Amino acid sequence: MKTCMRVIGPLLALLLMVCPLAWGTPPELDPGERDELYRRLKVLAEALDIVQRNYVEEVGSEDLVHGAVRGIIDQLDPHSSFLPADMFHEMQVETEGAFGGLGIEVSAREGRLLVVAPIEDTPASRAGIQAGDVIVMIEGEPVKDLPLAEAVKRMRGPTGTQVTIHVARKGWENPREFTLIREIIHIRSVRSRVVDGVGVVRIAQFQKETHVEVRRAVQELLDGDPLRGLVLDLRNNPGGLLDQAVKVADVFLAEGTVVSTRGRDPEQEAVFAARDDGDEPDLPLVVLINEGTASASEIVAGALQDHGRALVLGQRSFGKGSVQTILPLSDGSGLRVTTALYYTPADRSIQAKGIVPDIEVGAVAEPVLAPPKAHHGQQREEDLDGHFETPEAGHAVAAAETAANLAEDTQLQRAVQILKSWQLFRGTQPAPARDARVERPVDP
């Protein structure tokens, strides 16, 4: 027992030191709560010591401690995770706009890998991987109960190498095999085009400078031929940076709340508002969403819907309305912890509910080379185990390509029809090109 206590003493002290390292000033505890905390940490230290000294095979102290941390985090929601040092570094790669892999945004569902959305123009999207698919094997190895960070690591690798995944989908009798070639994933955040007199701005993901690209895309569309309206396409957009979502909403809003966050820590409570930049487009706006629209993209859709600035069309969104904070640990690893929830301007929680479209329109037509599409049962946030209750923009495409795309995309087709009808009901003509419009003054 003396040997045990010699081990427990320093380990207990180390465990108690974690709070100031990660969070700064620890919260004040009354004597009873402090005694309870010490008692619980003593049990954890005892368990680590017993396993290290008695388990049939030798286990390193780092493996034990990291395993204990994973156990703690696994009791939380599916978006919180432990990040080993290499994965802690990887977390910062995606928002930079380029990384190696397959192009899939994944989450966890009852120990399985859920595809939130494939990133467009990547190996995954070209192969026909869809939002709501479940990855059951990677390179012949089952991934059930595999930590999310480890699963992501297995799908990444040297450019040009193959990786085989097995995918389950509602409506399929058995999982199907996909062999993909890893690429450097250059995330082209924003694309734009004109479809039958309507300007379409597509956002694939919210990353650094996305709002700058959106402003540039809108400006280019307004500088062209007269438009009947604008479509903001957020389908299969898995989210990204919160500040970019707020700034993109601000492109279309002159005032009012965009989103608010609330958590246990008062520092997590914040309200993000739009400002009058003087250049907000005054054309009618339709926002497209589907079951792959998640997180930051839901914030934009919800803000524009609540303010009556846009008509939201498509399918109910994924429902990821939680805020994750990345916190470093002293050994170079880190924690990704859910610290708050998002609320729309009308005080609606996005979490596990999603954004319900004003007009519901079914999914787009199936790509020619993709596996058969499931008709029902795509997974959303509410299906996740442990969920909370509550570079430059593209140019216009050729006319023939536009017609083909419109015929295949029923949701976009409906949006264009609505915007064309909008002008008829208002008894107005399409808005003139930008250089013929009267500019509003810009606030100093």
N, C-alpha and C positions, 0 to 999 in steps of 0.2 A: 504493500500500500504506500510505503514511503516513496518507492520509485515512481509509482503512479502520480503521487502528489507533486513530485519534483517536475514531472512533465506537465501536469495540469496547470501549475502555477504560472509559468511563463506563457503557456498557450492561452490561458484565460486572460492574462494581461494583454496579449497580442490581439485577442478578439475584441476586447474593450477599446483598444486603440483604433479599431477600424472606423468607428463613427466620426471622430474628429478628422481623420484623414480624408474621408469621402464627402462628408457633409459640412465640415467646418464646425461651428459651435453646436455641441449636442444639445438636444432638448432637455429642459429641466424636468427631473423626475422627483416625485415625492419619495420619502424613505421606503415606503412599502413597495412601490414599483421598482426602485433600485435593487432592493433585496431579491425581488422576483427575477429581475434580469440576471443578476449574478447567479442565482440558483439554476436558471435555464442554461446559461452559458457553461456552467460547471458540468452539467449533464452532457452537453455537446463535447466538451474537452475530454471527459471520461470516455465517451464512446470512441473518439478518435484515438485515444491512447490504447484502449483495449484492442481495437482492430489492428493497430500498428504493431503491437507486441504479441498478439495471439493468432492472427489470421494465418491460414495454412501457407500462404506465399507472402513474400516480403512486399510491402506496399510503401512507396515513397510518401513522405509527408506532404509534398505538393499535390500529389494525386488525391490524397485523403482530404486535404483542405478544399481543393477545387471541387471534389465530389460533394462535400458537405454544402458548399455554396450553391452548387447546381440543385441540390435537394431543396434548399431554401427557396430558390427562385422558381423551381418547378411547381411550388404550391400556389404561385401567383397566377396572373392572367397569361394568355398565350403569347403576348407581345413582350413580356419581360424575359430576359435571358442573361446567362453568364457568358462572358466573352473572354476566352483565353487570349494571351498577349497578341498572337498573330491575327485572330479574328477581331480584336479590339482595333487594330490598325486597319483591317479590311472595312470596318464600318464607315470609315471616312472616305473610302474610294468611290462609292457609288455616286455621291453628290458632286464629285469632281467632273463627271461626265464621261469617263471611259474606264472600263475594267474588263478583265478576261472572264468568259463564261458562256452561258447559254442564253441569257436574257430572260430570266424568269424571276418575278417577285413572288416569294413564298412566305407562308405563315404556318402555324401549327394547329392541328385539329386532332384532339384525342390521340396524340402521339404520332400522327401522320403529317405529311407535308401537303399543304393546300396551296394551289396556285392562285394567288390573288389576281395577277394579271401577267400575261407575257408582254415584254417590251417590244414595240413594233420594229420591224425590219431587223430581227435577230434570228439566230438558229431556232429558237423555241417558237416564235410566231410563224416563221416560214414553214415549220413542220406541222403546224396545226394545233399546238398546245393552246388550251383555252382556259379562261378564268373559271374557277370551280373544279378543275381537274385535281386529282389527288395522286401524287408521286408515291408509289409503294416500294420501288426498288431503284437503287443506283448501282450500276455495274454488277448486277446480280445479287446484291446484298440488300436485304430488307432494311427499311429505314424507320420502321415503327419504333417509337420512343427514342429515336436518335436526336440528340440536341440540335436545335435549328442551326446554330452556327456551324456545327460539324457537317450537317447535310449540305449547307451552302458551300463549304470548303471542298467537299467531294465533287461537287458539280463544276467547280472551277479547276483550271489547269492550264498547261502550256497551250498557246494558240496553235490550231491545226490538229490537235489530238481529238480522238473520239471519246464520247461518253454515252453509255446506253442507259436509258431510264425506262421504267415500266410505269404506265399511267392508267389509273382507273377513272372511269367517267360514268355518270348515271346513264343507264340505257345500254351499257356494254356488259356482256356476260362475263368477260374476263379482262384483266388489264392488258393493254397493248404496249408493244415495244417500240421505242423511238431511239434511233442512233443519231446523235447530233455531233457536229464538229464545233469545238470551242473556237470562239472568236474574241478579239478585243471588242467589247461592246461600246461602241460610240453612240451615246444616247443623244439623238437629235431631238432636242426638247420641243421645238416649235416648227410647224409647217403651215403654210397657208396656200389657198387657191380660190378661184372663183367658180362657182357651180350655178349655172343658169341664173346669173345675175345676183347671186348671193355670195357674200364673202365668208369663207370657212377658215377658221383658225383652229388647228389641232395641237393640243398640248399632250405630249407623251409622258412627261414626268416633270415635277417641279424641282429644278436644280439651280445652281448658281446662275444668275443673270437671266432666268426664264422671263421675268417681267419685262426686261429690256427687249428681248426677242418678241414678246407679244405686242408691245407698243410699236415696234418696228413693223411687224406684220400687219397690224391694224392700219398703220399709217400708209403702208404701201397699197393696201386694198382701197383705202379712201382716196388715194391719189390717182387711182385708175378710173375705169368707167363707172357710171352711176350704179349704185347698189340698192337692192330692195331690202336688205337687212344683213345681219351677221349671225353666224353659227359658231359657238364655242364648243368644240368637240373634246369632251373629257372622258370618253369611253376607254376602258382598260388602262386608265391612268392610276397607278398604285399610290400616288402621293409624292412625298418628298419634303422639301423645306417649307416650314410654316411661314417664314417671312416672305417667301416668294408667292405663296398662295394669297397672302394678304395684299401684296403689291399687284398681283394680277387682278384680283377683285377690284382694286382701286382704279384700274384702267377704265372700268365701266361704271364706277360709282363716284359721285361727287361728295358724298357725306354719309355718315352713319356707321354703326358698328359692322365690322366684317365677321369677327369671331371673338369669343371670350373663352378663357380657360379657367377651370377651378380644380383645386386639389386640397389635400390636407394641409400642406404648407402654404401659408399666406403668400409666400413669394411666388407660388405657382399661379396665383390669381392675376389675370391680366385681361385687358380689353384692347383689341386692335381695331382701329377705325380707319375709314377712307377719308381722303381729303380732296378738296376741290382743286384739281390741277389745271382746270380750264380747257382741257382737250379731250374730255370724255366723249366718245362717239354717241350721237343721239339717234342712231338707227335702231329699229327693233332687234331684239336679240333672243335667240333660242340656244339653250344649253343642252347638249346630248350627254346622257349618262347611261351606264349599265351596271351589271353586277361586278364588273372589274373596276369600277370607279371607287376609289378608297382614299381615306385620310385627307390629305391636303386638297385633293380635287373635290371631295365632298364639302369641304369648307367653302370653296368658291361657288359651287352650285347652290349650296344652302343660303349663302349671303345674297346672291343675285335673285334667288327665288323669294326670300323673305322681304327684300326691299321692293319687290314687284318690278325689278329691272329686266328680268328675263323669264321666258317660259321654259320650264324644264321638261324635256321629252326623253323617253326611252324606257329603261327598266330600273327598279329600285336598286340603289347603290349598295355597296358591300357592308357599310356600317362600322367602319373603324374610326371611332371618334375619341381615341385616347392619345395622350401625349407621352412620348418616351424620352427620358433623359439619359444620356450616356455619362456614367460616372467612373472615373479611374480608380483602380486599387493600387496598392503600393508596390506590387510585384510586376506591374505592366499589364495586368489583365484589367477587366472592367465589368461593369454591370449596365445592362440596358433595362431601365426600370420605368414602369408606367407611373407617372407622377400627377397627372391631371386628366380631365375630360374636356372635350370641345363642346361649345354651345353656339348655335346659330344666333343671328340677331334677334329672332323671335323666341329665344331661350329654349330652343329645341335641342335635345341631346342627340348627337349623331350615333352614339355608341350602340351597336347591336340593332339599331333601327334603320339607319341609312337615310338617304334622301328619297322621298317618294315623288316620282315625276308628276307634273301637272297633267300630262298626256302620256299614257302608257302605250308603247309601241314595241313589238317583239324584236328579237335579235336580228342582226344583219344576216345576209345570206351566207351559207357555208362556203369557204374557199374550195376551189376545185380539188386540190391535192390533200385537203385535210381529212382526218378520220370523220366518221359520221357524227353529227352534232347531237348532243343530248337535248331533249325537248324541255325537260323540267329538272329541278333539283340542283341547280348550281349552289355551291357552298358560299355562305356569307359570314360576316362576323358573328351573328347570332348562333351559328352552328359550331363555333369554336368552343372547345371545352375550357371552362374557366373564364368566359367572357363576362364583362360587366353588364349588369342589367341597367337599365336606365333608358451646227452651229448656227447658222443664220436661218431665218424663216425661209421656207420654200416659196417658189413663185407659182403663178397660175399654171395649171396643166393644160394640155391640148384639149380641144373641144371633143374629139372622139373619145379620149380617155375619160374625160369628165362624164360623158353620157353613159359610158360603160360602168363606171364606178357608181353613178347615181342609180342605175337600174338594179345593181346588186345590193345596194345599201338602203334597206327600207326605212331605217330611222332617219338617215340624212334626207332621203327623198321626201319623207313626211315634213321634216323641218323646212325644206325649201318650199314645199307647197303652202305651208302655213304663212311663211314670210311673204310669199307672192300674194296670197289672199289678204294678208294684213294691209297691204297697200290698197287693195280694192275696197276693203271695208272702210278704210280711212278716207277714201276718195282722193288720195294724193298720188303724186308721181314719185318714182324712185329718187332717192337723195342724190343731188348732183355730186360731181367729182369734188375732191377736197379743195382744190384751188378756187372753186367757184362759191364756196361756203363762207359765211361770216363767222369768223373766229370769236370765241368768247375770251375775255381778258384773263390772263394768268395771274393768280395771286402772287404778290411779291414774296 
